[in-house]
Amino acid sequence: MKTSTTILIKTDKAVKNAAKKAAEEIGIPLSTILNAYLRAFARDRRVEFEFPHIPNATTRKAIADARAGRGLKTFSKFEDLADYLRAL
């Protein structure tokens, strides 16, 4: 009795190629990775996505400014800080 089946999906060719390359780099067949995701979805009934945080130019500038101490507000009393935060 055959227990495997085939699922056909449409995806962007670049996505398929990138996924296949990533799978090859870690030594796991892409079908094994997809089967693991399908099993987890069937078991947990949820979909999880993880996206790497890649800051845009504005955020990168804000990070650089903060690290350099530019534009930082300082407070000598907690109440002043609380008032500032409430006003935001």
C-alpha positions as CSV (number, residue, x, y, z in Angstrom):
1,M,0.0,0.0,0.0
2,K,1.4,3.4,-1.1
3,T,1.6,5.9,1.8
4,S,3.2,8.8,0.0
5,T,1.4,11.3,-2.3
6,T,2.4,14.3,-4.3
7,I,1.4,17.9,-3.7
8,L,1.8,20.5,-6.5
9,I,2.2,24.1,-5.4
10,K,2.8,27.3,-7.4
11,T,5.7,29.4,-6.2
12,D,8.0,31.9,-7.6
13,K,11.0,30.3,-9.3
14,A,13.5,32.4,-7.4
15,V,11.9,31.3,-4.1
16,K,12.1,27.6,-5.1
17,N,15.7,27.9,-6.2
18,A,16.7,29.8,-3.0
19,A,14.9,27.3,-0.8
20,K,16.5,24.4,-2.7
21,K,20.0,25.9,-2.4
22,A,19.5,26.6,1.4
23,A,18.3,23.0,1.9
24,E,21.3,21.7,0.0
25,E,23.7,23.9,2.0
26,I,22.5,22.3,5.3
27,G,22.3,18.8,3.8
28,I,18.6,18.2,4.0
29,P,16.4,17.5,1.0
30,L,13.8,20.2,0.4
31,S,11.1,17.6,0.5
32,T,12.1,16.7,4.0
33,I,11.9,20.3,5.1
34,L,8.5,20.8,3.5
35,N,7.2,17.5,5.1
36,A,8.4,18.7,8.5
37,Y,6.4,22.0,8.1
38,L,3.3,20.1,6.9
39,R,3.5,17.7,9.9
40,A,3.9,20.6,12.3
41,F,0.9,22.5,10.7
42,A,-1.3,19.4,10.8
43,R,-0.3,18.7,14.4
44,D,-0.5,22.2,15.8
45,R,-3.0,23.9,13.5
46,R,-1.0,27.0,13.3
47,V,1.4,28.8,11.0
48,E,4.5,30.4,12.3
49,F,6.7,32.8,10.3
50,E,10.0,34.2,11.4
51,F,11.5,37.2,9.6
52,P,14.9,38.5,10.3
53,H,15.0,42.1,11.5
54,I,16.7,44.2,8.9
55,P,16.4,47.8,9.8
56,N,15.7,50.4,7.1
57,A,17.9,53.6,6.6
58,T,15.9,55.6,9.2
59,T,16.2,53.0,11.9
60,R,19.9,52.4,11.1
61,K,20.5,56.2,11.6
62,A,18.5,56.2,14.8
63,I,20.6,53.3,16.1
64,A,23.8,55.0,15.2
65,D,22.7,58.3,16.8
66,A,21.7,56.5,20.0
67,R,25.0,54.6,20.2
68,A,26.9,57.9,19.6
69,G,24.8,59.6,22.3
70,R,23.2,62.1,19.8
71,G,19.7,63.3,20.5
72,L,19.3,61.4,23.8
73,K,17.1,63.0,26.5
74,T,18.3,62.7,30.1
75,F,16.3,63.0,33.2
76,S,17.4,63.5,36.8
77,K,14.0,62.6,38.3
78,F,11.8,59.7,37.5
79,E,8.7,62.0,37.5
80,D,10.3,64.1,34.7
81,L,10.8,60.9,32.7
82,A,7.2,59.7,33.3
83,D,5.9,63.1,32.2
84,Y,7.9,63.0,29.1
85,L,6.7,59.4,28.2
86,R,3.1,60.4,28.9
87,A,3.4,63.3,26.5
88,L,4.6,61.1,23.6
